[in-house]
């Protein structure tokens, strides 16, 4: 297998959050767990910022947290770890992270 074939392209996750949001904290915990197994690039954006408002309008996020997967709307509210893992497994080019020993 060539180096290009074995390259893992991280899933791009955009997490829309707001202060004092318990569901946002839960989403961060889910992303930490999933990120331990799969390659993720996580960007956190404050929902009250101009960028956050633009992304929320695009993704139809009614309340925090909002999650975009590779730029596409994925969820809002309580993030399901099972649903996220399933979506990531079905993603083209997705592979588990390799742990060096």
Helices and strands as residue ranges (DSSP letters): H 3-6, E 11-17, H 22-37, E 40-46, H 50-59, E 66-69, E 72-76, H 81-90
